[in-house]
C-alpha cells in the first residue's frame, strides 16, 4: 500500500478508479443522417430542371440549387423534416372562352416558386397550328405568382373571320398550354359582320369598326359589280343576302 502525506496525516491511495460519476462522460458523436431526392418519369428517364429548387431544412432556412442528374443528395445533416419545392407553372388560360369580333382577351398564368420579375412569354397560335408562325407574341413579368397579357385578334385580308386559338406560356424551360378560345364572327346582318365578309372575300382591308365610310362603300360597290348587281354601295337586303351566300 502506498500513501500520500498531507501534513501529519497519512491516508491510503485508492486502489480503484474514482467513481464514474466523477469522471467526464464521453460525448456521443452526432448522428449522421442522409437526405436524398431523385426524380424520374414513369418510364424511368431522369428529370432535369434548370429552373432550380428550394430545399427547406428542419430549422426553416432555405437552400437554393439545381438538380444534379435528376436528384439531390446531402450527407451529415440533422434529423428532421425536409421539403423540396420547385418552380412550376400551375395553370394558365383565357379570361373568356368565347368572344365576338376583334376585342382584346386576357391571357393569364399562375405559378409557384418563380421569383417576382421572372420573364414570361405568351405565344398565340390557331388551334392545331402550333408549328406554324405564331399569330402574336407578348411578354410579361411574374408578380404575386401571376402574369397576364392581352391578345387582340385581327382578321387578315382574305382570311375567314374568327376561329379557335390557343397559347403557350414559356418561363425558362417550363412550358404550359392553354385551353381553347373561340372567336365568333359578327352576324352578317350587322355592319361589322358585313365588313368581315368583305375582308374575307378580298374587297375590304379596313378596320372592323362598324362605320359605313368610304372604304366600306367602295368595297360594297366592287362586290355588287362582280355580281351584276346595282352598284350603289348600299347594303340593302339583296346585297346582304348575296354576301351571306358567299
C-alpha positions, 0 to 999 in steps of 0.5 A: 500500500502506498500513501500520500502525506498531507501534513501529519496525516497519512491516508491510503491511495485508492486502489480503484478508479474514482467513481464514474460519476466523477469522471467526464462522460464521453460525448456521443458523436452526432448522428449522421443522417442522409437526405436524398431526392431523385426524380424520374418519369414513369418510364424511368428517364431522369428529370432535369430542371434548370429552373432550380429548387428550394430545399427547406431544412428542419430549422426553416432556412432555405437552400437554393440549387439545381438538380444534379442528374435528376436528384439531390443528395446531402450527407451529415445533416440533422434529423428532421423534416425536409421539403423540396419545392420547385418552380412550376407553372400551375395553370394558365388560360383565357379570361373568356372562352368565347368572344365576338369580333376583334376585342382584346382577351386576357391571357393569364398564368399562375405559378409557384416558386418563380421569383417576382420579375421572372420573364414570361412569354405568351405565344398565340397560335390557331388551334392545331397550328402550333408549328406554324408562325405564331399569330402574336407574341407578348411578354410579361413579368411574374408578380404575386405568382401571376402574369397576364397579357392581352391578345387582340385578334385581327382578321387578315385580308382574305382570311375567314373571320374568327376561329379557335386559338390557343397559347403557350406560356414559356418561363425558362424551360417550363412550358404550359398550354392553354385551353381553347378560345373561340372567336365568333364572327359578327352576324352578317346582318350587322355592319361589322359582320358585313365588313368581315365578309368583305375582308374575307372575300378580298374587297375590304382591308379596313378596320372592323369598326362598324362605320359605313365610310368610304372604304366600306362603300367602295368595297360594297360597290366592287362586290355588287359589280362582280355580281351584276348587281346595282352598284350603289354601295348600299347594303340593302337586303339583296346585297346582304343576302348575296354576301351571306351566300358567299 
